């Protein structure tokens, strides 16, 4: 499996929080999020069309069909960038090129859930075209809810007004956010305080999970959360639902730039296609 990389940088600060999103290979998650807690405000950049073309070309020349599972088009332009690169390669090499691009309409931790299952299906013999059809259906069954620790980062990203962020932070309000059918972020609730927010995450899983698609599994995403909070979420889910397999993932730098330190997500296979 190959990755194309996003990048992040603080404008006008050559020595600021800058780098390539390599899933914390060159910097620890704690160091990255501590820099944000200390005031760093990096902005993100998607992969260039040239990088998409290079990665696609290397795989195709090795005889490997390509299925690119793209970050949601509802919050990023990388899907369109990959489509443009695909169109150029098809123009050069012909329309029968085994190169496919799927808009997953989710991001980060729910992508980890879907990609894990996709890899298992490919290893079991699923073809590239079958994988595309599967991903286009199952992307709507990957459910997620996440809690951000504060509202200022959402304000900087244009999601909420400054006045709402200021009042919400003073009241210790933790927004609860999900993806809608088009892959856009949607605020679905709020909780007063972190402990209540964690209970809401567990309740959301209890109300919406479906073990028919896959054995019970929850992907928990963490933006340098307190490990005790992660264990608290696990315990609450098990208390309400019985044994569950957990995946733990770090929220990568690019997503972290938009949600801030302390964000926690609960992702799982849901009962029906995501509609809201």
Wavefront OBJ file of the C-alpha trace (Angstrom):
o trace
v 0.000 0.000 0.000
v 1.372 3.411 -1.001
v 0.544 6.779 0.534
v 0.561 10.291 -0.882
v 1.469 12.913 1.657
v -0.164 16.118 2.840
v 1.988 18.820 4.393
v 1.573 21.557 6.988
v 3.331 24.822 7.804
v 2.976 28.003 9.816
v 2.817 30.950 7.455
v 5.713 33.365 7.833
v 7.487 31.157 10.380
v 10.335 29.170 8.771
v 11.183 27.656 12.149
v 7.548 27.059 13.086
v 5.536 23.830 13.101
v 6.260 22.652 9.560
v 6.539 19.259 7.940
v 5.107 16.410 5.899
v 2.316 14.289 7.315
v 4.227 11.010 7.635
v 1.971 9.711 10.422
v 4.406 10.811 13.113
v 7.500 9.053 11.828
v 9.646 12.199 12.054
v 7.910 13.825 15.045
v 5.977 12.261 17.891
v 2.260 12.885 18.232
v 2.843 14.384 21.668
v 5.439 16.872 20.400
v 3.196 17.936 17.517
v 0.125 18.509 19.660
v 2.118 20.115 22.451
v 3.314 22.675 19.911
v -0.332 23.386 19.086
v -1.164 23.712 22.770
v 1.699 26.209 23.005
v 0.145 28.346 20.272
v 1.281 26.942 16.908
v -1.336 27.419 14.174
v -0.167 25.516 11.064
v -2.127 25.421 7.818
v -2.313 22.400 5.543
v -1.580 21.659 1.882
v -2.796 18.711 -0.169
v -0.517 16.557 -2.366
v 0.456 18.033 -5.716
v -0.873 16.607 -8.947
v 2.711 15.632 -9.789
v 2.951 13.504 -6.635
v -0.281 11.719 -7.500
v 0.993 11.026 -11.020
v 4.336 9.736 -9.734
v 2.786 7.320 -7.243
v 0.190 6.102 -9.749
v 2.802 5.655 -12.475
v 5.191 3.685 -10.257
v 2.446 1.234 -9.342
v 1.153 0.850 -12.889
v 4.627 0.276 -14.308
v 5.119 -2.447 -11.695
v 1.983 -4.118 -13.040
v -0.178 -3.262 -10.027
v -3.762 -2.030 -10.527
v -4.356 1.156 -8.531
v -7.314 1.939 -6.283
v -6.795 5.266 -4.535
v -9.033 5.625 -1.463
v -9.297 9.389 -1.165
v -9.811 11.667 1.820
v -13.348 13.118 1.787
v -14.035 15.638 -0.976
v -16.333 17.385 1.500
v -13.339 18.766 3.416
v -10.391 18.459 1.021
v -9.473 18.959 -2.624
v -7.274 15.854 -2.838
v -9.998 13.763 -4.492
v -10.236 16.258 -7.356
v -6.437 16.377 -7.568
v -6.273 12.588 -7.884
v -9.002 12.618 -10.546
v -7.045 15.198 -12.552
v -3.899 13.078 -12.350
v -5.887 10.015 -13.419
v -7.318 11.877 -16.414
v -3.833 12.893 -17.579
v -2.521 9.343 -17.302
v -5.537 7.932 -19.157
v -4.963 10.477 -21.919
v -1.362 9.278 -22.209
v -1.906 5.539 -21.755
v -5.473 4.760 -22.810
v -8.933 4.448 -21.289
v -8.434 0.845 -20.150
v -5.855 1.876 -17.549
v -6.519 -0.002 -14.255
v -6.531 3.192 -12.208
v -9.495 4.058 -9.974
v -10.184 6.880 -7.516
v -12.823 6.545 -4.781
v -14.068 9.455 -2.683
v -14.477 7.806 0.727
v -16.412 10.786 2.145
v -14.783 10.156 5.513
v -11.331 10.915 6.930
v -8.812 9.925 9.577
v -9.956 7.226 12.042
v -12.988 5.948 10.103
v -10.673 5.651 7.096
v -8.436 3.398 9.216
v -11.444 1.169 9.848
v -12.376 0.978 6.169
v -8.807 0.572 4.898
v -8.127 -2.284 7.334
v -11.138 -4.150 5.963
v -10.219 -3.277 2.368
v -6.719 -4.726 2.800
v -8.189 -7.921 4.254
v -10.514 -8.277 1.267
v -7.726 -7.697 -1.248
v -5.588 -10.297 0.507
v -8.553 -12.685 0.245
v -8.598 -12.220 -3.537
v -10.847 -9.223 -4.238
v -10.031 -7.579 -7.586
v -9.459 -3.857 -8.077
v -12.865 -3.339 -9.705
v -14.575 -5.340 -6.969
v -12.772 -3.243 -4.368
v -14.043 -0.040 -5.972
v -17.641 -1.277 -5.878
v -17.217 -2.447 -2.278
v -15.676 0.853 -1.107
v -18.369 2.942 -2.827
v -21.008 1.027 -0.873
v -19.313 0.471 2.476
v -18.038 4.051 2.855
v -21.567 4.910 4.025
v -21.520 2.218 6.712
v -18.362 3.541 8.365
v -19.857 5.588 11.177
v -17.991 8.074 13.331
v -18.485 10.621 16.040
v -15.703 12.730 17.458
v -15.277 15.212 20.251
v -12.996 18.211 20.078
v -11.484 19.645 23.235
v -12.068 23.296 22.373
v -13.804 25.498 19.825
v -11.017 27.888 18.817
v -9.559 25.551 16.168
v -13.003 25.109 14.599
v -13.373 28.888 14.556
v -10.028 29.340 12.783
v -11.171 26.817 10.181
v -14.336 28.823 9.519
v -16.706 26.265 11.042
v -18.162 28.476 13.788
v -18.177 32.213 14.642
v -15.671 33.660 17.113
v -18.472 34.579 19.527
v -19.696 30.969 19.681
v -16.153 29.699 20.244
v -15.560 32.136 23.091
v -18.822 31.370 24.893
v -18.519 27.629 24.295
v -15.018 27.435 25.727
v -16.049 29.425 28.814
v -18.934 26.983 29.378
v -16.641 23.950 28.814
v -18.757 22.764 25.878
v -17.314 19.855 23.874
v -18.771 19.724 20.350
v -19.668 16.283 18.936
v -19.106 16.072 15.195
v -19.739 13.543 12.425
v -19.663 13.278 8.615
v -22.803 13.702 6.552
v -23.644 11.762 3.372
v -21.509 14.091 1.258
v -18.501 13.800 3.549
v -18.864 17.236 5.118
v -18.431 17.867 8.830
v -21.662 18.198 10.761
v -22.071 19.134 14.430
v -24.476 16.525 15.854
v -24.438 17.484 19.522
v -22.460 18.823 22.437
v -21.564 17.842 25.972
v -20.709 19.856 29.065
v -17.293 18.547 30.028
v -15.045 15.806 28.750
v -16.377 12.935 30.871
v -19.919 13.528 29.668
v -18.599 13.766 26.107
v -16.915 10.362 26.418
v -20.184 8.864 27.621
v -21.915 10.367 24.584
v -19.369 8.704 22.287
v -20.082 5.332 23.901
v -23.836 5.910 23.697
v -23.539 6.751 19.987
v -21.771 3.452 19.330
v -24.404 1.553 21.330
v -27.253 3.137 19.371
v -25.776 2.847 15.878
v -23.333 -0.069 15.561
v -24.059 -3.210 13.529
v -22.167 -6.471 13.968
v -23.665 -7.986 10.798
v -21.118 -6.352 8.483
v -18.036 -7.222 10.549
v -17.261 -8.548 14.027
v -17.553 -5.759 16.640
v -14.655 -3.365 16.207
v -14.149 0.255 17.264
v -11.429 2.517 15.901
v -10.511 5.127 18.517
v -8.657 8.145 17.221
v -6.598 10.284 19.573
v -5.025 13.705 19.167
v -2.649 13.189 22.107
v -5.495 12.464 24.518
v -4.903 11.452 28.105
v -4.574 7.621 27.992
v -7.031 7.467 30.898
v -9.693 9.018 28.659
v -9.147 6.329 26.027
v -9.435 3.596 28.657
v -12.571 5.288 30.017
v -14.181 5.178 26.551
v -13.240 1.521 26.072
v -14.636 0.554 29.461
v -17.901 2.392 28.806
v -18.354 0.719 25.401
v -17.652 -2.749 26.846
v -19.974 -2.098 29.784
v -22.837 -1.245 27.414
v -22.122 -3.762 24.644
v -19.861 -6.595 25.764
v -16.505 -7.559 24.186
v -15.252 -5.341 21.355
v -11.976 -5.307 19.410
v -10.338 -1.884 19.562
v -8.033 -0.186 17.079
v -6.126 2.819 18.397
v -4.892 5.411 15.926
v -3.196 8.771 16.227
v -4.986 11.644 14.541
v -2.356 12.648 11.976
v -0.835 16.122 11.749
v -2.990 17.395 8.866
v -6.286 16.433 10.503
v -4.849 17.590 13.811
v -4.283 21.077 12.407
v -8.062 21.396 12.032
v -9.393 19.644 15.145
v -6.721 20.561 17.695
v -5.090 18.701 20.557
v -7.289 16.444 22.677
v -9.721 15.413 19.951
v -11.103 11.873 20.391
v -13.101 9.822 17.891
v -15.209 6.667 18.022
v -15.544 4.912 14.656
v -17.326 1.662 13.801
v -19.482 -0.209 11.274
v -23.025 1.142 11.482
v -26.532 -0.209 11.032
v -27.344 1.492 7.771
v -25.979 3.893 5.160
v -24.967 7.238 6.601
v -27.630 9.777 5.595
v -27.423 12.785 7.925
l 1 2 3 4 5 6 7 8 9 10 11 12 13 14 15 16 17 18 19 20 21 22 23 24 25 26 27 28 29 30 31 32 33 34 35 36 37 38 39 40 41 42 43 44 45 46 47 48 49 50 51 52 53 54 55 56 57 58 59 60 61 62 63 64 65 66 67 68 69 70 71 72 73 74 75 76 77 78 79 80 81 82 83 84 85 86 87 88 89 90 91 92 93 94 95 96 97 98 99 100 101 102 103 104 105 106 107 108 109 110 111 112 113 114 115 116 117 118 119 120 121 122 123 124 125 126 127 128 129 130 131 132 133 134 135 136 137 138 139 140 141 142 143 144 145 146 147 148 149 150 151 152 153 154 155 156 157 158 159 160 161 162 163 164 165 166 167 168 169 170 171 172 173 174 175 176 177 178 179 180 181 182 183 184 185 186 187 188 189 190 191 192 193 194 195 196 197 198 199 200 201 202 203 204 205 206 207 208 209 210 211 212 213 214 215 216 217 218 219 220 221 222 223 224 225 226 227 228 229 230 231 232 233 234 235 236 237 238 239 240 241 242 243 244 245 246 247 248 249 250 251 252 253 254 255 256 257 258 259 260 261 262 263 264 265 266 267 268 269 270 271 272 273 274 275 276
